[in-house]
Amino acid sequence: MKGRKMTNRIAPAERIGAFVRGASNIQEALTMANLDGKVKVSESPVSAQVRTMGEFGEKLTTLTTGDKFLTYRQKLNGELTPLGVVGNRYTPIQDVEAFDFLNLLIDESGAEIEVVGTIAKGKQTVMSIKMPSTILVGGMDPIDLGLYATNSHDGSTAFTVSISSIRLRCTNQVAGLVRNAKRKISYKHTLNALGKVAQARQTLEMTFAYQDAFEKEVESLIAAKYSTDEFFGLVQQLMPLDVPNSSKKQFETVTSARIDLMNLWSADTQANIFGTKWAAYNAVAEYADWVKPVRGGSDKEIIRAERILTGSTEMLKEKALALL
């Protein structure tokens, strides 16, 4: 079954995971994504074999950290995948346990699990959940509201749940435009039922408060007129160019970015909201998410998806919002 497509783009979560719409609970979703195995910690410390030259020629020496261990995922078919290096006090939280409280949230709100996958070479399991209603801002621009949950298996981050909002016309991530509402919570693992109920309710309360603030923020942006000259001024501030001190490469990079942004300002994706601050914000968001060049690695689309999901594209959007 294929996932949702908005324009001709695939939503970032769908790019990196399995589409599991129809799963009735967390366990079933993890099974559909082939992520229902156990995450374990190796019994032996991390070690490496190093070749050195000695008096009698080359020799092989084993070096051991002593207090660092490897985490790995063992799938039901026995397949092993290394994940990360952790300290000797680290205890992995299994995905089915970490995400379990979301079953209560789904039952109470009517939300639906859409995608389950991993990022950072398997170090983090991620789950995308769609809330049941679509926001129609200005009576013309649909936005999907959802949740994005992350469980780390290398000790790098806490278990987190954050709000995602996707403008359907261009697949832009626009959750960051709300300046006065919380949109991310970090949770400690809990095994008791009361703790899970509290987490589910806290997440729902955050979501409802965010939705109210989001609609007010977007309505103010969509009601505010914005001219092409004003947008060009915004672009110049976002992409400054000190001509006397710029190298040829810097000049070409900034000039290309300015051209891309001006093209996005008048693109079809902004046609229904053209001439507003909301269009200006989305032109910048579309550039940050979908047009800005991606470097490193062979699969650019996976890199782009992870960049969007981990918030690496938010800085430029935040700068634009502060200037609008």
Kinemage of the C-alpha trace (Angstrom):
@kinemage 1
@onewidth
@group {chain A} dominant
@subgroup {mainchain}
@vectorlist {calphas} color= white
{ca met a 1} P 0.000 0.000 0.000
{ca lys a 2} L 1.450 3.347 -0.963
{ca gly a 3} L 1.624 6.354 1.300
{ca arg a 4} L 0.119 9.784 0.841
{ca lys a 5} L 1.635 11.963 -1.829
{ca met a 6} L 1.436 15.732 -1.772
{ca thr a 7} L 2.429 17.386 -5.054
{ca asn a 8} L 4.871 14.883 -6.545
{ca arg a 9} L 6.807 14.540 -3.288
{ca ile a 10} L 6.895 11.774 -0.734
{ca ala a 11} L 6.499 12.945 2.865
{ca pro a 12} L 9.833 12.621 4.735
{ca ala a 13} L 8.674 9.957 7.202
{ca glu a 14} L 7.424 7.779 4.353
{ca arg a 15} L 10.799 8.077 2.650
{ca ile a 16} L 12.637 6.471 5.566
{ca gly a 17} L 10.067 3.991 6.892
{ca ala a 18} L 7.318 1.491 6.195
{ca phe a 19} L 3.775 2.710 5.564
{ca val a 20} L 1.695 0.977 8.260
{ca arg a 21} L -1.680 2.682 8.043
{ca gly a 22} L -4.241 0.147 9.166
{ca ala a 23} L -2.170 -1.125 12.100
{ca ser a 24} L -4.433 -1.344 15.142
{ca asn a 25} L -1.685 -0.835 17.752
{ca ile a 26} L 2.010 -0.158 18.282
{ca gln a 27} L 3.022 -3.823 18.302
{ca glu a 28} L 1.301 -4.472 14.979
{ca ala a 29} L 2.880 -1.370 13.434
{ca leu a 30} L 6.375 -2.454 14.518
{ca thr a 31} L 5.743 -5.936 13.126
{ca met a 32} L 4.620 -4.508 9.776
{ca ala a 33} L 7.839 -2.460 9.671
{ca asn a 34} L 9.968 -5.497 10.575
{ca leu a 35} L 11.153 -3.718 13.730
{ca asp a 36} L 9.660 -6.005 16.376
{ca gly a 37} L 12.957 -7.654 17.338
{ca lys a 38} L 14.924 -6.887 20.496
{ca val a 39} L 17.564 -4.218 20.998
{ca lys a 40} L 20.380 -5.634 23.132
{ca val a 41} L 23.748 -4.610 24.573
{ca ser a 42} L 26.807 -6.743 23.837
{ca glu a 43} L 28.259 -8.723 26.750
{ca ser a 44} L 31.830 -7.882 25.763
{ca pro a 45} L 33.302 -4.346 25.695
{ca val a 46} L 33.975 -2.678 22.361
{ca ser a 47} L 37.374 -3.648 20.987
{ca ala a 48} L 39.455 -3.100 17.879
{ca gln a 49} L 42.377 -4.917 16.315
{ca val a 50} L 45.316 -2.688 15.404
{ca arg a 51} L 48.267 -3.651 13.213
{ca thr a 52} L 51.652 -2.294 14.309
{ca met a 53} L 55.253 -2.807 13.282
{ca gly a 54} L 57.575 -4.113 15.974
{ca glu a 55} L 61.119 -5.378 16.230
{ca phe a 56} L 60.155 -8.720 14.731
{ca gly a 57} L 57.798 -7.418 12.085
{ca glu a 58} L 54.082 -6.746 11.946
{ca lys a 59} L 51.885 -7.768 14.851
{ca leu a 60} L 48.160 -7.608 15.646
{ca thr a 61} L 47.113 -6.025 18.941
{ca thr a 62} L 43.576 -6.023 20.389
{ca leu a 63} L 42.558 -2.812 22.144
{ca thr a 64} L 39.522 -2.806 24.468
{ca thr a 65} L 37.679 0.239 25.839
{ca gly a 66} L 36.624 -1.567 29.006
{ca asp a 67} L 33.564 0.563 29.766
{ca lys a 68} L 31.966 0.934 26.314
{ca phe a 69} L 29.582 -1.601 24.812
{ca leu a 70} L 27.816 -2.093 21.491
{ca thr a 71} L 24.050 -1.892 21.107
{ca tyr a 72} L 22.509 -4.016 18.371
{ca arg a 73} L 19.103 -5.014 17.057
{ca gln a 74} L 18.299 -8.704 16.795
{ca lys a 75} L 15.379 -9.269 14.452
{ca leu a 76} L 13.032 -12.214 14.792
{ca asn a 77} L 14.781 -13.967 11.910
{ca gly a 78} L 18.104 -13.724 13.774
{ca glu a 79} L 19.535 -10.890 11.671
{ca leu a 80} L 21.833 -8.586 13.675
{ca thr a 81} L 22.311 -4.852 13.066
{ca pro a 82} L 24.877 -2.771 15.024
{ca leu a 83} L 23.443 0.498 16.334
{ca gly a 84} L 25.808 2.439 18.555
{ca val a 85} L 28.264 2.530 21.446
{ca val a 86} L 27.006 3.081 25.013
{ca gly a 87} L 28.296 3.149 28.572
{ca asn a 88} L 28.206 0.186 30.952
{ca arg a 89} L 25.119 1.515 32.778
{ca tyr a 90} L 22.980 1.788 29.637
{ca thr a 91} L 19.774 -0.279 29.497
{ca pro a 92} L 17.940 -0.314 26.158
{ca ile a 93} L 14.265 0.597 26.115
{ca gln a 94} L 12.476 -1.650 23.661
{ca asp a 95} L 10.422 0.135 21.033
{ca val a 96} L 7.209 -1.685 21.908
{ca glu a 97} L 7.576 -0.443 25.511
{ca ala a 98} L 8.674 3.102 24.676
{ca phe a 99} L 5.864 3.748 22.209
{ca asp a 100} L 3.222 1.825 24.176
{ca phe a 101} L 1.536 4.864 25.789
{ca leu a 102} L 0.703 6.109 22.295
{ca asn a 103} L -1.874 3.290 22.082
{ca leu a 104} L -3.900 5.193 24.682
{ca leu a 105} L -3.537 8.446 22.767
{ca ile a 106} L -4.635 6.776 19.530
{ca asp a 107} L -7.670 5.194 21.192
{ca glu a 108} L -8.725 8.486 22.774
{ca ser a 109} L -8.119 10.842 19.855
{ca gly a 110} L -8.829 8.728 16.770
{ca ala a 111} L -5.287 9.306 15.488
{ca glu a 112} L -3.707 6.771 13.133
{ca ile a 113} L -0.204 5.299 12.937
{ca glu a 114} L 1.119 6.020 9.457
{ca val a 115} L 4.842 5.288 9.247
{ca val a 116} L 7.406 3.374 11.295
{ca gly a 117} L 11.094 3.366 10.419
{ca thr a 118} L 14.615 4.202 11.536
{ca ile a 119} L 17.040 7.052 10.990
{ca ala a 120} L 20.751 7.595 11.704
{ca lys a 121} L 21.640 4.091 10.461
{ca gly a 122} L 19.107 2.447 12.750
{ca lys a 123} L 20.162 4.258 15.917
{ca gln a 124} L 16.717 5.848 16.316
{ca thr a 125} L 13.327 4.259 15.744
{ca val a 126} L 10.750 6.791 14.562
{ca met a 127} L 6.978 6.692 14.371
{ca ser a 128} L 4.724 9.113 12.499
{ca ile a 129} L 1.115 9.468 13.680
{ca lys a 130} L -1.574 11.468 11.870
{ca met a 131} L -4.187 13.307 13.881
{ca pro a 132} L -7.748 12.812 12.582
{ca ser a 133} L -8.577 16.326 11.396
{ca thr a 134} L -7.091 18.526 8.677
{ca ile a 135} L -6.741 22.253 9.369
{ca leu a 136} L -8.022 24.509 6.577
{ca val a 137} L -6.405 27.905 7.075
{ca gly a 138} L -7.883 30.921 5.388
{ca gly a 139} L -10.573 28.604 4.064
{ca met a 140} L -8.186 27.551 1.292
{ca asp a 141} L -4.963 25.955 2.547
{ca pro a 142} L -5.073 22.434 4.082
{ca ile a 143} L -2.565 21.441 6.783
{ca asp a 144} L -2.180 17.951 8.248
{ca leu a 145} L -1.354 17.837 11.948
{ca gly a 146} L 0.498 14.864 13.395
{ca leu a 147} L 2.964 13.528 15.941
{ca tyr a 148} L 6.503 12.323 15.428
{ca ala a 149} L 7.928 10.039 18.148
{ca thr a 150} L 11.578 9.000 18.456
{ca asn a 151} L 13.248 6.286 20.548
{ca ser a 152} L 17.062 6.324 20.624
{ca his a 153} L 19.172 3.153 20.913
{ca asp a 154} L 22.603 4.700 21.310
{ca gly a 155} L 22.015 6.880 24.365
{ca ser a 156} L 22.170 10.066 22.296
{ca thr a 157} L 18.676 11.410 22.975
{ca ala a 158} L 15.718 10.938 25.283
{ca phe a 159} L 12.434 9.478 24.073
{ca thr a 160} L 10.655 12.418 22.468
{ca val a 161} L 7.288 13.243 20.950
{ca ser a 162} L 7.032 16.335 18.769
{ca ile a 163} L 4.272 17.886 16.705
{ca ser a 164} L 4.533 17.890 12.941
{ca ser a 165} L 2.410 19.939 10.587
{ca ile a 166} L 2.583 19.491 6.846
{ca arg a 167} L 1.187 21.909 4.288
{ca leu a 168} L -0.364 19.516 1.786
{ca arg a 169} L 0.076 21.687 -1.297
{ca cys a 170} L 3.884 21.537 -1.104
{ca thr a 171} L 4.718 19.022 1.682
{ca asn a 172} L 6.489 21.727 3.702
{ca gln a 173} L 7.112 21.079 7.375
{ca val a 174} L 5.642 24.186 9.018
{ca ala a 175} L 5.362 23.231 12.689
{ca gly a 176} L 8.107 25.645 13.680
{ca leu a 177} L 6.183 28.789 12.814
{ca val a 178} L 4.284 28.799 16.132
{ca arg a 179} L 6.273 31.022 18.442
{ca asn a 180} L 4.261 30.735 21.654
{ca ala a 181} L 3.255 27.085 21.976
{ca lys a 182} L 5.166 24.000 23.092
{ca arg a 183} L 5.581 21.358 20.394
{ca lys a 184} L 8.024 18.836 21.834
{ca ile a 185} L 8.104 16.705 25.001
{ca ser a 186} L 10.833 14.385 26.289
{ca tyr a 187} L 9.643 11.464 28.403
{ca lys a 188} L 11.244 9.095 30.863
{ca his a 189} L 10.338 5.467 30.399
{ca thr a 190} L 7.460 4.257 32.569
{ca leu a 191} L 6.066 0.751 33.021
{ca asn a 192} L 2.990 1.545 35.128
{ca ala a 193} L -0.432 2.207 33.646
{ca leu a 194} L -0.984 5.511 35.442
{ca gly a 195} L 2.274 6.879 34.058
{ca lys a 196} L 1.280 5.929 30.524
{ca val a 197} L -2.139 7.556 30.887
{ca ala a 198} L -0.466 10.744 32.144
{ca gln a 199} L 1.927 10.768 29.172
{ca ala a 200} L -0.911 10.245 26.703
{ca arg a 201} L -2.962 13.074 28.211
{ca gln a 202} L 0.020 15.426 28.372
{ca thr a 203} L 0.731 14.771 24.694
{ca leu a 204} L -2.888 15.398 23.728
{ca glu a 205} L -3.017 18.609 25.755
{ca met a 206} L 0.147 19.823 24.022
{ca thr a 207} L -1.348 18.939 20.636
{ca phe a 208} L -4.636 20.768 21.220
{ca ala a 209} L -2.888 23.860 22.610
{ca tyr a 210} L -0.507 23.858 19.659
{ca gln a 211} L -3.350 23.529 17.139
{ca asp a 212} L -5.119 26.606 18.558
{ca ala a 213} L -1.905 28.658 18.468
{ca phe a 214} L -1.022 27.362 15.006
{ca glu a 215} L -4.345 28.377 13.477
{ca lys a 216} L -4.097 31.887 14.967
{ca glu a 217} L -0.520 32.321 13.725
{ca val a 218} L -1.274 31.155 10.187
{ca glu a 219} L -4.472 33.171 9.949
{ca ser a 220} L -2.493 36.315 10.809
{ca leu a 221} L 0.137 35.501 8.173
{ca ile a 222} L -2.389 34.679 5.474
{ca ala a 223} L -4.271 37.934 6.173
{ca ala a 224} L -1.118 40.056 5.869
{ca lys a 225} L -0.347 41.331 2.347
{ca tyr a 226} L 3.214 40.949 1.078
{ca ser a 227} L 4.587 42.233 -2.207
{ca thr a 228} L 7.208 40.810 -4.541
{ca asp a 229} L 9.529 43.709 -3.669
{ca glu a 230} L 9.123 42.944 0.033
{ca phe a 231} L 9.885 39.291 -0.581
{ca phe a 232} L 13.018 40.182 -2.546
{ca gly a 233} L 14.119 42.297 0.418
{ca leu a 234} L 13.542 39.278 2.673
{ca val a 235} L 15.614 37.090 0.341
{ca gln a 236} L 18.476 39.586 0.447
{ca gln a 237} L 18.456 39.483 4.242
{ca leu a 238} L 18.304 35.690 4.321
{ca met a 239} L 21.010 35.302 1.680
{ca pro a 240} L 23.362 38.258 2.205
{ca leu a 241} L 26.138 38.821 -0.311
{ca asp a 242} L 29.219 40.898 0.449
{ca val a 243} L 30.378 41.282 -3.146
{ca pro a 244} L 33.874 42.765 -2.490
{ca asn a 245} L 34.783 39.988 -0.041
{ca ser a 246} L 32.971 37.053 -1.622
{ca ser a 247} L 34.725 34.303 -3.495
{ca lys a 248} L 33.446 33.250 -6.884
{ca lys a 249} L 31.974 30.083 -5.351
{ca gln a 250} L 30.199 32.045 -2.585
{ca phe a 251} L 28.818 34.488 -5.121
{ca glu a 252} L 27.467 31.660 -7.307
{ca thr a 253} L 25.980 29.789 -4.326
{ca val a 254} L 24.159 32.820 -2.923
{ca thr a 255} L 22.995 33.975 -6.351
{ca ser a 256} L 21.604 30.502 -7.115
{ca ala a 257} L 19.780 30.411 -3.764
{ca arg a 258} L 18.247 33.846 -4.375
{ca ile a 259} L 17.015 32.764 -7.812
{ca asp a 260} L 15.508 29.582 -6.333
{ca leu a 261} L 13.706 31.543 -3.623
{ca met a 262} L 12.281 34.086 -6.079
{ca asn a 263} L 11.067 31.253 -8.314
{ca leu a 264} L 9.386 29.575 -5.329
{ca trp a 265} L 7.647 32.846 -4.416
{ca ser a 266} L 5.741 32.688 -7.698
{ca ala a 267} L 5.525 28.870 -7.962
{ca asp a 268} L 2.270 26.914 -8.267
{ca thr a 269} L 2.683 25.754 -4.656
{ca gln a 270} L 2.055 29.344 -3.500
{ca ala a 271} L -0.637 30.173 -6.079
{ca asn a 272} L -3.601 29.968 -3.699
{ca ile a 273} L -1.915 32.160 -1.062
{ca phe a 274} L 0.199 34.431 -3.280
{ca gly a 275} L 0.855 37.973 -2.082
{ca thr a 276} L 0.722 37.136 1.631
{ca lys a 277} L 3.240 36.645 4.419
{ca trp a 278} L 2.074 33.027 4.575
{ca ala a 279} L 3.238 32.596 0.964
{ca ala a 280} L 6.568 34.224 1.823
{ca tyr a 281} L 7.098 31.867 4.754
{ca asn a 282} L 6.219 28.834 2.641
{ca ala a 283} L 8.506 29.838 -0.215
{ca val a 284} L 11.378 29.857 2.288
{ca ala a 285} L 10.175 26.612 3.914
{ca glu a 286} L 9.939 24.920 0.527
{ca tyr a 287} L 13.480 25.996 -0.313
{ca ala a 288} L 14.814 24.762 3.046
{ca asp a 289} L 13.015 21.404 2.867
{ca trp a 290} L 13.006 20.552 -0.818
{ca val a 291} L 15.265 22.753 -2.953
{ca lys a 292} L 18.391 23.582 -0.954
{ca pro a 293} L 21.177 21.314 -2.246
{ca val a 294} L 21.933 18.148 -0.272
{ca arg a 295} L 25.532 17.064 0.048
{ca gly a 296} L 27.167 13.829 1.181
{ca gly a 297} L 26.056 10.243 0.732
{ca ser a 298} L 24.702 8.437 -2.284
{ca asp a 299} L 20.966 8.560 -1.527
{ca lys a 300} L 20.158 12.263 -1.513
{ca glu a 301} L 16.439 11.715 -0.881
{ca ile a 302} L 17.081 9.746 2.320
{ca ile a 303} L 19.535 12.414 3.497
{ca arg a 304} L 16.982 15.126 2.703
{ca ala a 305} L 14.227 13.259 4.560
{ca glu a 306} L 16.376 12.777 7.668
{ca arg a 307} L 17.456 16.420 7.516
{ca ile a 308} L 13.797 17.512 7.557
{ca leu a 309} L 12.760 15.078 10.290
{ca thr a 310} L 15.635 15.955 12.621
{ca gly a 311} L 14.927 19.693 12.345
{ca ser a 312} L 18.061 20.620 10.414
{ca thr a 313} L 16.017 22.739 8.002
{ca glu a 314} L 14.333 24.829 10.710
{ca met a 315} L 16.985 27.507 11.194
{ca leu a 316} L 16.327 29.261 7.885
{ca lys a 317} L 12.555 29.120 8.453
{ca glu a 318} L 12.925 30.609 11.921
{ca lys a 319} L 15.073 33.418 10.555
{ca ala a 320} L 12.477 34.175 7.878
{ca leu a 321} L 9.646 34.169 10.401
{ca ala a 322} L 11.504 36.617 12.635
{ca leu a 323} L 11.853 38.989 9.669
{ca leu a 324} L 8.220 38.801 8.521
